[in-house]
Every structure is written in C-alpha cells, then in structure tokens.
Amino acid sequence: MKKSTLRISLRYDFDLIGLVAPVKDYKMAWLINNSLGIRLVKVEDFRIEFLNQADLIVSQYVLEKEHGYIQLLKNRAYSEDGFAGYLLPELKIMDYFLLLEDHAFETDINSYIETLSANKLIQNVVKLNVLKLKSKENLLTY
C-alpha cells in the first residue's frame, strides 16, 4: 500500500506584543480598549487539546477588523481542575499577549507599544518575534 505524507506549512503573519500587568483579564481588556480607542469583546474561551496532558482553557478578547483582527490572550491557562499551565511556557513572565493581524496595515504596532507603555497598570510592554518561540503553534487560535 502506498503511503502519503501530509505537509503543512503554518503561517505566522501577525505581530505579537507581550504584556506584564497583574490585573484580571476583563480589566486588561478595558485598559487596552481605553488606551487604544478600540473595542475588544470577550468571546468563548479558547481550548487547546493535548494527547497526554489536560486541556488548556485560555481567556480571549477579540476585535474583528475588515482585513484582520486584534486578539488579547491570557498567558495563564486553566483546565477543568484549576491552573494547568501557560499558553507560552517559555514566557511565563508575560501575563497577556496581544496579537495584531492586519493585512491592510492600518495598525501601527509601535504606537500601540508606546501608548500601552504609558499606562501605569501595565508594567512592561514588549514586541516579540513569533518565529523564535518554541510554542508558537499555541497562538494559532483560528
């Protein structure tokens, strides 16, 4: 019997901002909405299923745009039993991630970083290189 091989090339065509802020997820979404003048809305939690581990449940807020989206993801993930781990375990220091996918190039990531850095409740704002992350597949939520 002839075997076939399926090859998948994943696209990481979004910008990623890491945020350190010891606040609840709804408060973080509110801070971002007020700072950037956008409207992130709470959507159903994202579930990552693993074969030999507990599923991770990640809180998410999304703003759908005509040519992309903005998404806020909480790094600390939970399972049905309580705390389970991190969305990106190699970046445990980060509390949240802001994904910016904009095919029309309407969003300016540098102005977002500058504006969010001015907020007193956000301790650190960092632009991250998605391609250098080990667990980058966990960010593919669509």
C-alpha positions as CSV (number, residue, x, y, z in Angstrom):
1,M,0.0,0.0,0.0
2,K,1.4,3.4,-1.0
3,K,1.9,5.9,1.9
4,S,1.1,9.6,1.5
5,T,2.7,12.3,3.5
6,L,0.8,15.4,4.6
7,R,3.0,18.5,4.8
8,I,1.6,21.6,6.5
9,S,3.2,25.0,6.4
10,L,1.8,27.2,9.1
11,R,1.7,31.0,8.7
12,Y,2.6,33.3,11.5
13,D,1.7,36.5,9.7
14,F,0.8,38.5,12.8
15,D,2.6,40.8,15.2
16,L,2.8,39.9,18.9
17,I,3.0,42.1,21.9
18,G,3.8,40.7,25.3
19,L,2.3,42.5,28.3
20,V,3.1,42.2,32.0
21,A,0.2,43.5,34.1
22,P,-1.1,41.9,37.3
23,V,-4.8,42.6,36.6
24,K,-7.8,40.4,35.8
25,D,-8.4,39.7,32.1
26,Y,-11.6,41.9,31.9
27,K,-9.6,44.8,33.5
28,M,-6.8,44.3,31.0
29,A,-9.2,44.4,28.0
30,W,-10.8,47.5,29.5
31,L,-7.3,49.2,29.8
32,I,-6.4,48.3,26.2
33,N,-9.8,49.5,24.9
34,N,-9.5,52.9,26.7
35,S,-5.8,53.3,25.9
36,L,-6.0,52.4,22.2
37,G,-9.6,53.5,21.4
38,I,-10.6,50.1,20.3
39,R,-13.4,47.6,21.4
40,L,-12.1,44.2,22.4
41,V,-15.0,41.9,23.2
42,K,-15.0,38.8,25.3
43,V,-15.6,35.7,23.2
44,E,-15.7,32.0,24.1
45,D,-12.6,30.7,25.8
46,F,-10.1,29.1,23.5
47,R,-9.4,25.4,24.3
48,I,-6.1,23.7,23.4
49,E,-6.3,19.9,23.5
50,F,-3.3,17.7,24.1
51,L,-2.9,14.0,23.9
52,N,-1.2,13.2,27.2
53,Q,-2.0,16.4,29.2
54,A,-5.0,18.2,30.5
55,D,-6.7,20.6,28.0
56,L,-5.8,24.3,28.4
57,I,-8.5,26.8,28.5
58,V,-7.4,30.3,27.6
59,S,-9.4,33.5,28.1
60,Q,-9.6,35.6,24.9
61,Y,-11.0,39.0,23.8
62,V,-11.3,39.8,20.1
63,L,-11.8,42.8,17.8
64,E,-12.7,41.7,14.3
65,K,-11.5,44.0,11.6
66,E,-12.2,44.1,7.9
67,H,-8.8,42.8,7.0
68,G,-7.7,41.0,10.1
69,Y,-8.2,41.1,13.9
70,I,-6.8,42.1,17.2
71,Q,-6.8,39.5,19.9
72,L,-6.0,39.6,23.6
73,L,-4.9,36.2,25.1
74,K,-4.2,35.4,28.7
75,N,-0.9,33.5,29.2
76,R,-2.1,31.6,32.3
77,A,-4.3,28.8,31.1
78,Y,-6.7,26.7,33.2
79,S,-8.2,23.2,32.9
80,E,-11.3,21.8,34.3
81,D,-9.4,21.1,37.6
82,G,-7.9,24.6,38.0
83,F,-4.5,26.0,37.0
84,A,-2.9,23.9,34.2
85,G,-0.1,25.8,32.7
86,Y,0.8,28.6,30.3
87,L,-0.2,29.3,26.7
88,L,3.5,30.0,26.0
89,P,5.5,28.2,28.8
90,E,8.8,29.8,27.7
91,L,7.4,33.2,28.5
92,K,6.0,32.6,32.0
93,I,6.8,36.2,33.0
94,M,4.2,37.6,30.5
95,D,0.6,37.9,31.7
96,Y,-1.0,38.6,28.3
97,F,-0.4,38.6,24.6
98,L,-1.9,41.0,22.1
99,L,-2.0,39.5,18.6
100,L,-2.3,42.0,15.7
101,E,-3.1,40.6,12.3
102,D,-3.8,43.4,9.9
103,H,-3.5,42.7,6.2
104,A,-4.4,46.3,5.3
105,F,-1.6,47.7,7.5
106,E,-3.9,50.0,9.4
107,T,-2.5,49.4,12.8
108,D,0.9,50.8,13.9
109,I,2.4,48.4,16.4
110,N,5.0,50.9,17.6
111,S,2.3,53.4,18.5
112,Y,0.4,50.7,20.3
113,I,3.5,49.8,22.3
114,E,4.2,53.4,23.1
115,T,0.6,54.1,24.2
116,L,0.3,50.9,26.3
117,S,3.7,51.6,28.0
118,A,2.4,54.9,29.3
119,N,-0.3,53.1,31.3
120,K,0.6,52.9,35.0
121,L,-1.1,49.5,35.5
122,I,0.9,47.9,32.7
123,Q,4.4,47.1,34.0
124,N,6.1,46.0,30.7
125,V,5.3,46.0,27.0
126,V,7.5,44.0,24.6
127,K,7.3,43.3,20.9
128,L,8.0,39.6,20.4
129,N,9.3,37.7,17.4
130,V,6.8,34.9,16.9
131,L,9.2,32.8,14.8
132,K,11.6,32.4,17.7
133,L,9.0,31.0,20.1
134,K,9.0,27.2,20.8
135,S,5.2,27.0,21.5
136,K,4.2,29.4,18.7
137,E,1.6,26.8,17.5
138,N,-0.4,27.6,20.6
139,L,-1.1,31.1,19.2
140,L,-2.9,29.7,16.2
141,T,-6.4,30.1,17.5
142,Y,-8.4,30.3,14.3
